[in-house]
Amino acid sequence: PAPAPAPAPVPPPTADEAARFLMQSTFGPTEAEIARVQALGFSAWIDEQFAKPQKLHRTYWDAQNKAIKAANPNSSAGSREVLDSFYQQALKGEDQLRQRVAFALSEIFVVSMVADGLGGDKGQGVAGYLDMLGRNAFGNYRTLIEDVSRHPMMGIYLSHLRNAKEEPAK
């Protein structure tokens, strides 16, 4: 039998196709990133994103906490610094695909900074939780579930703290 013909080369994406792809895989396309996807193609762009190092929310939070404490020893960083880090990475981060996937995971495996026990004094833990989601963004689902279920912030969020005592009569 004759060998199978080689697959036809995939044409580079158009600017519209690249923009649509980036709308789904990042927090929004830029002209430079559209051109990059057109030059690399979808698959190579994804491979490049997989190889980019993760920028940690916890590192940002710790630096902000140190600066705040230097200015006022009675103050500390909180949820605001977690949000600042998130928006900086979402808007300007190099690892856009990881950030987008981690954001999606945060909407599935939810912890809240407004719930009791997770407020401003737990910002460091929430930053670490977001980092854990980012670390698992491209990984194994079983590992993700284990890391989510064992993370201290999920433990606090799902705690029985302040639950009403059982009343057998009711």
ROVO-814034 format. One record per residue (C-alpha): z, x, y. Coordinates in Angstrom, 1 decimal. Each point is the difference from the previous one (the first is absolute). Layout:
residues N
+--------+--------+--------+
:     pz :     px :     py :
+--------+--------+--------+
:      Z :      X :      Y :
...
+--------+--------+--------+
***
This chain:
residues 170
+--------+--------+--------+
:     pz :     px :     py :
+--------+--------+--------+
:    0.0 :    0.0 :    0.0 :
:   -0.7 :    1.0 :    3.6 :
:    3.0 :    1.1 :    2.1 :
:    1.4 :   -2.7 :    2.4 :
:   -1.3 :    0.4 :    3.5 :
:    2.3 :    1.5 :    2.6 :
:    1.6 :   -2.6 :    2.2 :
:   -1.6 :   -0.5 :    3.4 :
:    1.8 :    1.8 :    2.8 :
:    2.3 :   -2.2 :    2.0 :
:   -1.2 :   -0.2 :    3.6 :
:    2.5 :    0.8 :    2.7 :
:    1.8 :   -3.0 :    1.4 :
:   -1.1 :   -1.5 :    3.3 :
:    2.3 :    0.0 :    3.0 :
:    0.8 :   -3.6 :   -0.6 :
:    0.7 :    0.6 :   -3.7 :
:    2.3 :    3.0 :    0.9 :
:    1.8 :   -2.1 :    2.6 :
:    0.6 :   -2.8 :   -2.4 :
:    1.3 :    2.4 :   -2.6 :
:    2.3 :    1.6 :    2.5 :
:    1.3 :   -3.4 :    1.1 :
:    1.2 :   -0.5 :   -3.6 :
:    1.3 :    3.5 :   -0.7 :
:    1.6 :    1.0 :    3.3 :
:    1.6 :   -1.5 :    3.0 :
:   -3.3 :   -0.1 :    1.7 :
:   -3.1 :    2.1 :    0.4 :
:   -0.8 :    2.5 :    2.7 :
:   -3.5 :    1.2 :    0.9 :
:    0.8 :    3.4 :   -1.5 :
:    1.3 :   -1.4 :   -3.3 :
:   -3.0 :   -2.3 :   -0.3 :
:   -2.2 :    3.1 :    0.4 :
:    2.1 :    1.8 :   -2.6 :
:   -0.3 :   -2.8 :   -2.6 :
:   -3.8 :    0.0 :    0.6 :
:   -0.2 :    3.7 :   -0.5 :
:    2.3 :    0.2 :   -3.1 :
:   -0.6 :   -3.4 :   -1.6 :
:    2.7 :   -2.4 :   -1.2 :
:    1.0 :    1.9 :   -3.2 :
:    0.4 :    3.4 :    1.7 :
:    1.9 :   -1.5 :    2.9 :
:    2.5 :   -1.6 :   -2.4 :
:    0.3 :    3.3 :   -1.9 :
:    0.7 :    1.8 :    3.3 :
:    2.7 :   -2.6 :    0.8 :
:    1.7 :    0.5 :   -3.4 :
:    0.2 :    3.7 :    0.7 :
:    1.6 :   -0.3 :    3.5 :
:    3.7 :    0.7 :    0.2 :
:    2.5 :   -2.7 :    0.8 :
:    1.6 :    0.0 :    3.4 :
:    3.6 :   -1.2 :   -0.5 :
:    1.8 :   -2.7 :    2.0 :
:    3.3 :    1.6 :   -0.9 :
:   -0.9 :    3.3 :    1.7 :
:   -0.8 :   -1.9 :    3.2 :
:    3.1 :   -2.1 :   -0.2 :
:    2.2 :    3.1 :   -0.6 :
:   -1.5 :    1.8 :    3.0 :
:    0.5 :   -3.0 :    2.3 :
:    3.6 :   -0.4 :   -1.3 :
:    0.7 :    3.6 :    0.9 :
:   -1.4 :   -0.4 :    3.5 :
:    1.8 :   -3.2 :    0.6 :
:    3.3 :    1.5 :   -1.2 :
:   -0.5 :    3.1 :    2.2 :
:   -0.4 :   -2.3 :    3.1 :
:    2.9 :   -2.3 :   -1.0 :
:    2.2 :    0.9 :   -3.0 :
:    1.1 :   -3.7 :   -0.3 :
:   -3.6 :   -1.2 :   -0.6 :
:   -2.4 :    0.4 :   -2.9 :
:   -3.5 :   -1.0 :   -1.0 :
:   -0.6 :   -3.3 :   -1.6 :
:   -2.7 :   -2.5 :   -0.8 :
:   -1.9 :    0.7 :    3.2 :
:   -0.7 :    3.5 :   -1.2 :
:   -1.2 :   -1.2 :   -3.3 :
:   -2.4 :   -2.4 :    1.7 :
:   -1.1 :    2.8 :    2.4 :
:   -0.8 :    2.2 :   -2.9 :
:   -1.9 :   -2.7 :   -1.8 :
:   -2.2 :   -0.8 :    3.0 :
:   -0.7 :    3.6 :    0.7 :
:   -1.2 :    0.6 :   -3.6 :
:   -1.9 :   -3.3 :   -0.1 :
:   -1.9 :    0.7 :    3.2 :
:   -0.4 :    3.8 :   -0.1 :
:    0.9 :    1.2 :   -3.5 :
:   -2.5 :    2.1 :   -2.0 :
:    0.9 :   -1.6 :   -3.3 :
:   -1.2 :   -3.5 :    1.0 :
:   -0.7 :   -1.3 :   -3.5 :
:    3.5 :    1.0 :   -1.2 :
:    1.5 :   -1.7 :    3.1 :
:   -2.0 :   -3.2 :   -0.6 :
:    1.0 :   -0.1 :   -3.7 :
:    3.7 :    0.7 :    0.8 :
:   -0.1 :   -2.8 :    2.6 :
:   -1.4 :   -2.4 :   -2.5 :
:    2.7 :    1.0 :   -2.5 :
:    2.7 :   -0.5 :    2.6 :
:   -1.2 :   -3.6 :    0.3 :
:    0.4 :   -0.5 :   -3.8 :
:    3.2 :    2.1 :   -0.6 :
:    1.9 :   -1.2 :    3.1 :
:    3.1 :    1.3 :    1.6 :
:    1.0 :   -1.3 :    3.4 :
:    1.5 :    1.9 :    2.9 :
:    1.4 :   -3.3 :    1.4 :
:    1.9 :   -1.0 :   -3.2 :
:    3.7 :    0.7 :   -0.2 :
:    0.6 :    3.6 :   -1.0 :
:   -3.4 :    1.2 :    0.9 :
:    0.2 :    0.1 :    3.8 :
:   -0.2 :    2.9 :    2.4 :
:    2.6 :    2.1 :   -1.9 :
:   -2.3 :    0.0 :   -3.1 :
:   -3.2 :    1.1 :    1.8 :
:    0.1 :    3.3 :   -1.8 :
:    0.0 :   -1.8 :   -3.4 :
:   -2.8 :   -2.3 :    1.1 :
:   -2.0 :    3.0 :    1.1 :
:    0.6 :    1.5 :   -3.5 :
:   -1.0 :   -3.2 :   -1.6 :
:   -3.3 :    0.0 :    1.8 :
:   -0.6 :    3.6 :   -1.0 :
:    0.6 :   -0.9 :   -3.6 :
:   -2.6 :   -2.8 :    0.2 :
:   -2.4 :    2.6 :    1.5 :
:    0.8 :    2.5 :   -2.7 :
:   -0.9 :   -2.7 :   -2.6 :
:   -3.0 :   -1.4 :    1.8 :
:   -2.6 :    1.6 :   -2.3 :
:    2.2 :    0.3 :   -3.1 :
:    1.1 :   -1.7 :   -3.1 :
:    1.2 :   -3.6 :    0.3 :
:    2.9 :    0.5 :   -2.4 :
:    1.2 :    3.0 :    2.1 :
:   -0.3 :   -2.1 :    3.1 :
:    2.1 :   -2.9 :   -1.5 :
:    2.6 :    2.5 :   -1.2 :
:    0.3 :    1.7 :    3.4 :
:    0.1 :   -3.3 :    1.9 :
:    2.7 :   -1.4 :   -2.3 :
:    2.1 :    3.2 :    0.2 :
:   -0.3 :    0.5 :    3.7 :
:    3.3 :   -0.4 :    1.8 :
:   -1.6 :   -2.3 :    2.7 :
:   -1.2 :   -2.4 :   -2.6 :
:    3.4 :    0.0 :   -1.5 :
:    1.6 :   -0.9 :    3.3 :
:   -2.7 :   -2.6 :    0.8 :
:    0.5 :   -1.7 :   -3.4 :
:    3.8 :    0.4 :    0.1 :
:    2.5 :   -2.8 :   -0.8 :
:    1.9 :    1.1 :    3.1 :
:    1.4 :   -3.1 :    1.8 :
:   -1.3 :   -2.4 :   -2.6 :
:    2.2 :   -3.1 :   -0.4 :
:    2.5 :    0.1 :   -2.8 :
:   -0.8 :   -2.1 :   -3.0 :
:    1.8 :   -3.4 :    0.1 :
:    0.2 :   -1.3 :   -3.6 :
:    0.8 :   -3.6 :    1.2 :
:   -3.5 :   -0.3 :    1.6 :
+--------+--------+--------+
***
